[in-house]
Amino acid sequence: YHGFIDGGSQEGLGGLSELISQSDKVIFFGPGG
């Protein structure tokens, strides 16, 4: 999951949102949406 955080942080909230959309496993990582 560290990879997800690293990539998301570099990309920004937009990138993170995309990752969450592709993998519902990251939902618990997001703000809850």
C-alpha distance matrix in Angstrom:
0.0 3.8 5.2 5.1 6.5 8.7 10.0 10.6 12.3 14.4 15.3 16.0 16.0 17.4 14.6 12.0 14.6 14.8 11.1 11.7 15.0 13.8 11.2 12.6 9.6 8.3 11.9 11.5 9.5 12.4 16.0 16.7 17.8
3.8 0.0 3.8 5.4 5.2 6.1 8.6 9.8 10.4 12.3 14.1 14.9 15.7 17.4 14.6 12.4 15.7 16.1 12.8 13.9 17.3 16.3 14.3 15.8 13.1 11.1 14.5 13.9 11.1 13.8 17.0 18.5 19.8
5.2 3.8 0.0 3.8 5.4 5.1 6.1 8.3 9.8 10.7 12.1 13.7 14.9 15.9 12.6 11.3 14.6 14.2 11.0 13.0 16.0 14.6 13.2 15.5 13.4 11.6 15.1 15.5 12.7 14.7 18.2 19.6 20.2
5.1 5.4 3.8 0.0 3.8 5.5 5.3 5.9 8.3 10.0 10.4 11.5 11.9 12.9 9.7 7.8 10.9 10.8 7.5 9.3 12.4 11.5 10.2 12.4 10.8 8.4 11.8 12.6 9.8 11.3 15.0 16.3 16.6
6.5 5.2 5.4 3.8 0.0 3.8 5.5 5.0 5.8 8.5 9.7 10.0 10.5 12.5 10.1 7.8 11.3 12.3 9.7 10.8 14.3 14.2 12.9 14.3 12.7 9.6 12.3 12.4 8.9 10.3 13.5 15.5 16.4
8.7 6.1 5.1 5.5 3.8 0.0 3.8 5.5 5.3 6.3 8.6 9.9 11.7 13.4 10.6 9.6 13.4 13.8 11.6 13.6 16.7 16.3 15.5 17.5 15.9 13.1 16.0 16.2 12.7 13.9 16.9 19.1 19.8
10.0 8.6 6.1 5.3 5.5 3.8 0.0 3.8 5.5 5.3 6.0 8.3 10.3 11.0 7.7 7.7 11.3 11.0 9.2 11.9 14.5 13.8 13.8 16.3 15.5 12.7 15.6 16.7 13.5 13.9 17.1 19.1 19.0
10.6 9.8 8.3 5.9 5.0 5.5 3.8 0.0 3.8 5.5 5.1 5.6 6.8 8.0 5.3 4.4 8.1 8.8 7.6 9.6 12.4 12.7 12.8 14.6 14.3 11.0 13.1 14.4 11.0 10.8 13.6 15.9 15.7
12.3 10.4 9.8 8.3 5.8 5.3 5.5 3.8 0.0 3.8 5.5 5.1 7.2 9.6 8.0 7.3 10.8 12.2 11.3 12.9 15.7 16.4 16.3 17.8 17.1 13.6 15.5 16.1 12.4 12.1 14.3 17.2 17.5
14.4 12.3 10.7 10.0 8.5 6.3 5.3 5.5 3.8 0.0 3.8 5.6 9.0 10.2 8.2 9.2 12.6 13.1 12.5 15.0 17.3 17.5 18.0 20.1 19.6 16.4 18.5 19.5 15.8 15.5 17.8 20.6 20.4
15.3 14.1 12.1 10.4 9.7 8.6 6.0 5.1 5.5 3.8 0.0 3.8 7.0 6.9 5.0 7.2 9.9 10.1 10.4 13.0 14.7 15.2 16.3 18.5 18.7 15.6 17.3 19.0 15.7 14.7 16.9 19.4 18.7
16.0 14.9 13.7 11.5 10.0 9.9 8.3 5.6 5.1 5.6 3.8 0.0 3.8 5.3 5.4 6.4 8.7 10.2 11.0 12.6 14.5 15.8 16.7 18.1 18.5 15.0 16.1 17.5 14.2 12.6 14.2 17.1 16.4
16.0 15.7 14.9 11.9 10.5 11.7 10.3 6.8 7.2 9.0 7.0 3.8 0.0 3.8 5.5 5.0 6.0 8.7 9.9 10.4 12.2 14.3 15.1 15.9 16.7 13.1 13.4 15.0 12.1 9.7 10.9 13.7 12.8
17.4 17.4 15.9 12.9 12.5 13.4 11.0 8.0 9.6 10.2 6.9 5.3 3.8 0.0 3.8 5.4 5.1 6.5 8.9 10.0 10.7 12.7 14.4 15.6 17.1 14.0 14.3 16.7 14.2 11.8 13.2 15.3 13.5
14.6 14.6 12.6 9.7 10.1 10.6 7.7 5.3 8.0 8.2 5.0 5.4 5.5 3.8 0.0 3.8 5.4 5.2 6.4 8.8 9.9 10.9 12.4 14.4 15.4 12.4 13.7 16.1 13.4 11.9 14.3 16.1 14.7
12.0 12.4 11.3 7.8 7.8 9.6 7.7 4.4 7.3 9.2 7.2 6.4 5.0 5.4 3.8 0.0 3.8 5.4 5.1 6.2 8.6 9.9 10.4 11.8 12.4 9.1 10.3 12.4 9.6 8.2 11.0 12.8 11.9
14.6 15.7 14.6 10.9 11.3 13.4 11.3 8.1 10.8 12.6 9.9 8.7 6.0 5.1 5.4 3.8 0.0 3.8 5.5 5.1 6.2 8.8 9.9 10.6 12.3 9.4 9.4 12.3 10.5 8.1 10.2 11.3 9.4
14.8 16.1 14.2 10.8 12.3 13.8 11.0 8.8 12.2 13.1 10.1 10.2 8.7 6.5 5.2 5.4 3.8 0.0 3.8 5.4 5.0 6.3 8.6 10.4 12.4 10.3 11.1 14.3 12.8 11.1 13.7 14.3 12.1
11.1 12.8 11.0 7.5 9.7 11.6 9.2 7.6 11.3 12.5 10.4 11.0 9.9 8.9 6.4 5.1 5.5 3.8 0.0 3.8 5.4 5.1 6.0 8.5 9.5 7.4 9.3 12.3 10.6 10.0 13.3 13.8 12.4
11.7 13.9 13.0 9.3 10.8 13.6 11.9 9.6 12.9 15.0 13.0 12.6 10.4 10.0 8.8 6.2 5.1 5.4 3.8 0.0 3.8 5.5 5.1 5.7 7.3 5.2 5.9 9.2 8.3 7.4 10.5 10.3 8.9
15.0 17.3 16.0 12.4 14.3 16.7 14.5 12.4 15.7 17.3 14.7 14.5 12.2 10.7 9.9 8.6 6.2 5.0 5.4 3.8 0.0 3.8 5.6 6.3 9.3 8.4 8.3 12.1 11.9 10.5 12.9 12.2 9.7
13.8 16.3 14.6 11.5 14.2 16.3 13.8 12.7 16.4 17.5 15.2 15.8 14.3 12.7 10.9 9.9 8.8 6.3 5.1 5.5 3.8 0.0 3.8 6.5 8.9 8.9 10.0 13.5 13.2 12.8 15.8 15.1 13.1
11.2 14.3 13.2 10.2 12.9 15.5 13.8 12.8 16.3 18.0 16.3 16.7 15.1 14.4 12.4 10.4 9.9 8.6 6.0 5.1 5.6 3.8 0.0 3.8 5.2 5.9 7.7 10.7 10.8 11.3 14.6 13.5 12.4
12.6 15.8 15.5 12.4 14.3 17.5 16.3 14.6 17.8 20.1 18.5 18.1 15.9 15.6 14.4 11.8 10.6 10.4 8.5 5.7 6.3 6.5 3.8 0.0 3.8 5.3 5.2 8.3 9.6 9.9 12.7 10.8 9.9
9.6 13.1 13.4 10.8 12.7 15.9 15.5 14.3 17.1 19.6 18.7 18.5 16.7 17.1 15.4 12.4 12.3 12.4 9.5 7.3 9.3 8.9 5.2 3.8 0.0 3.8 5.4 6.9 8.1 9.9 13.0 11.5 11.8
8.3 11.1 11.6 8.4 9.6 13.1 12.7 11.0 13.6 16.4 15.6 15.0 13.1 14.0 12.4 9.1 9.4 10.3 7.4 5.2 8.4 8.9 5.9 5.3 3.8 0.0 3.8 5.4 5.0 6.6 10.1 9.6 10.0
11.9 14.5 15.1 11.8 12.3 16.0 15.6 13.1 15.5 18.5 17.3 16.1 13.4 14.3 13.7 10.3 9.4 11.1 9.3 5.9 8.3 10.0 7.7 5.2 5.4 3.8 0.0 3.8 5.2 5.2 7.8 6.2 6.6
11.5 13.9 15.5 12.6 12.4 16.2 16.7 14.4 16.1 19.5 19.0 17.5 15.0 16.7 16.1 12.4 12.3 14.3 12.3 9.2 12.1 13.5 10.7 8.3 6.9 5.4 3.8 0.0 3.8 5.6 7.5 6.2 8.5
9.5 11.1 12.7 9.8 8.9 12.7 13.5 11.0 12.4 15.8 15.7 14.2 12.1 14.2 13.4 9.6 10.5 12.8 10.6 8.3 11.9 13.2 10.8 9.6 8.1 5.0 5.2 3.8 0.0 3.8 6.8 7.5 9.5
12.4 13.8 14.7 11.3 10.3 13.9 13.9 10.8 12.1 15.5 14.7 12.6 9.7 11.8 11.9 8.2 8.1 11.1 10.0 7.4 10.5 12.8 11.3 9.9 9.9 6.6 5.2 5.6 3.8 0.0 3.8 5.3 6.6
16.0 17.0 18.2 15.0 13.5 16.9 17.1 13.6 14.3 17.8 16.9 14.2 10.9 13.2 14.3 11.0 10.2 13.7 13.3 10.5 12.9 15.8 14.6 12.7 13.0 10.1 7.8 7.5 6.8 3.8 0.0 3.8 5.8
16.7 18.5 19.6 16.3 15.5 19.1 19.1 15.9 17.2 20.6 19.4 17.1 13.7 15.3 16.1 12.8 11.3 14.3 13.8 10.3 12.2 15.1 13.5 10.8 11.5 9.6 6.2 6.2 7.5 5.3 3.8 0.0 3.8
17.8 19.8 20.2 16.6 16.4 19.8 19.0 15.7 17.5 20.4 18.7 16.4 12.8 13.5 14.7 11.9 9.4 12.1 12.4 8.9 9.7 13.1 12.4 9.9 11.8 10.0 6.6 8.5 9.5 6.6 5.8 3.8 0.0
